Amino acid sequence: MKNILLGVTGGIAAYKAAEIARLFVKRHISVKVIMTKNARRFITPLTFQTLTKHKVYTDMFEDVFYEDVRHISLAKEAALALIAPATADIIGKLAGGIADDMLSAVVMAMAGKPVIICPAMNTAMWKNTIVQDNVEKLKNHGYTFVGPAEGELACGDTGSGALAEVNGIVNATLSLLEKSAADDR
Ligand SMILES: Cc1cc2nc3c(=O)[nH]c(=O)nc-3n(C[C@H](O)[C@H](O)[C@H](O)COP(=O)(O)O)c2cc1C
């Protein structure tokens, strides 16, 4: 069974990540969810725990055991990491090499395995040149971006910044999983 990580960050589109998790499970892919602290303000871990049948991770320092450094073992056992939705904040952290929470630390430890980022934010945030520089930098380091899409945003604005369509995210992830499995052969 393929094993992937789903990172969920603190944006309005966090509720859509539940459907993404469900679609992977339906395809017999094991999904471990890492939520940021702020993502838990938008959707509860219980939803993901129930859908994926796995513990949901947020706190790097919770249940630390001497035999397992969890942010490393989570990265090692995963074939791929997907962050959906990805806030401007997590994009900035990853681009800046910051690893101060479970999600950013695990992504940093992915060691060249595919990382897919699905941004979702207000248009003005998305167009911010610092965000755009961060996206370019991450692309140059091999990270894959899916979206954002154009549309009506939760804040009432219309423009680029909506989370890409859920099926598109799942299909892009499955293609990359296939490709990386073929490259490993
Ligand atoms: C109601 C509400 C909606 C938000 N939606 C978004 C969003 O869609 N995208 C985004 O980048 N930030 C959004 N934010 C701001 C983030 O929650 C904030 O930057 C936070 O620090 C992100 O933390 P995280 O990246 O660790 O999850 C929103 C904040 C609030 C209060």
The ligand as an SDF file (V2000), in Angstrom:
LIG
                    3D

 31 33  0  0  0  0  0  0  0  0999 V2000
  -10.9310   33.3550    8.7460 C   0  0  0  0  0  0  0  0  0  0  0  0
   -9.5110   33.2510    8.2580 C   0  0  0  0  0  0  0  0  0  0  0  0
   -9.2470   32.7220    7.0300 C   0  0  0  0  0  0  0  0  0  0  0  0
   -7.9360   32.6200    6.5710 C   0  0  0  0  0  0  0  0  0  0  0  0
   -7.7170   32.0910    5.3380 N   0  0  0  0  0  0  0  0  0  0  0  0
   -6.4560   32.0320    4.8620 C   0  0  0  0  0  0  0  0  0  0  0  0
   -6.2190   31.4770    3.5700 C   0  0  0  0  0  0  0  0  0  0  0  0
   -7.1320   31.0240    2.8810 O   0  0  0  0  0  0  0  0  0  0  0  0
   -4.9340   31.4500    3.1260 N   0  0  0  0  0  0  0  0  0  0  0  0
   -3.8950   31.9340    3.8610 C   0  0  0  0  0  0  0  0  0  0  0  0
   -2.7520   31.9090    3.3820 O   0  0  0  0  0  0  0  0  0  0  0  0
   -4.0980   32.4440    5.1020 N   0  0  0  0  0  0  0  0  0  0  0  0
   -5.3450   32.4930    5.6180 C   0  0  0  0  0  0  0  0  0  0  0  0
   -5.5610   33.0080    6.8740 N   0  0  0  0  0  0  0  0  0  0  0  0
   -4.4050   33.4470    7.6630 C   0  0  0  0  0  0  0  0  0  0  0  0
   -3.6880   32.2500    8.2820 C   0  0  0  0  0  0  0  0  0  0  0  0
   -4.5890   31.5050    9.1250 O   0  0  0  0  0  0  0  0  0  0  0  0
   -2.4650   32.7050    9.0830 C   0  0  0  0  0  0  0  0  0  0  0  0
   -1.4970   33.2440    8.1900 O   0  0  0  0  0  0  0  0  0  0  0  0
   -1.8520   31.6170    9.9100 C   0  0  0  0  0  0  0  0  0  0  0  0
   -0.7220   32.1050   10.5780 O   0  0  0  0  0  0  0  0  0  0  0  0
   -1.4540   30.4090    9.0640 C   0  0  0  0  0  0  0  0  0  0  0  0
   -0.8510   29.4230    9.8750 O   0  0  0  0  0  0  0  0  0  0  0  0
   -0.3230   28.0430    9.2940 P   0  0  0  0  0  0  0  0  0  0  0  0
    0.3150   28.3170    7.9790 O   0  0  0  0  0  0  0  0  0  0  0  0
    0.6700   27.5780   10.3230 O   0  0  0  0  0  0  0  0  0  0  0  0
   -1.4930   27.1360    9.2340 O   0  0  0  0  0  0  0  0  0  0  0  0
   -6.8590   33.0880    7.3650 C   0  0  0  0  0  0  0  0  0  0  0  0
   -7.1390   33.5950    8.6300 C   0  0  0  0  0  0  0  0  0  0  0  0
   -8.4410   33.6820    9.0740 C   0  0  0  0  0  0  0  0  0  0  0  0
   -8.7040   34.2460   10.4450 C   0  0  0  0  0  0  0  0  0  0  0  0
  1  2  1  0
  2  3  1  0
  2 30  2  0
  3  4  2  0
  4  5  1  0
  4 28  1  0
  5  6  2  0
  6  7  1  0
  6 13  1  0
  7  8  2  0
  7  9  1  0
  9 10  1  0
 10 11  2  0
 10 12  1  0
 12 13  2  0
 13 14  1  0
 14 15  1  0
 14 28  1  0
 15 16  1  0
 16 17  1  0
 16 18  1  0
 18 19  1  0
 18 20  1  0
 20 21  1  0
 20 22  1  0
 22 23  1  0
 23 24  1  0
 24 25  2  0
 24 26  1  0
 24 27  1  0
 28 29  2  0
 29 30  1  0
 30 31  1  0
M  END
$$$$
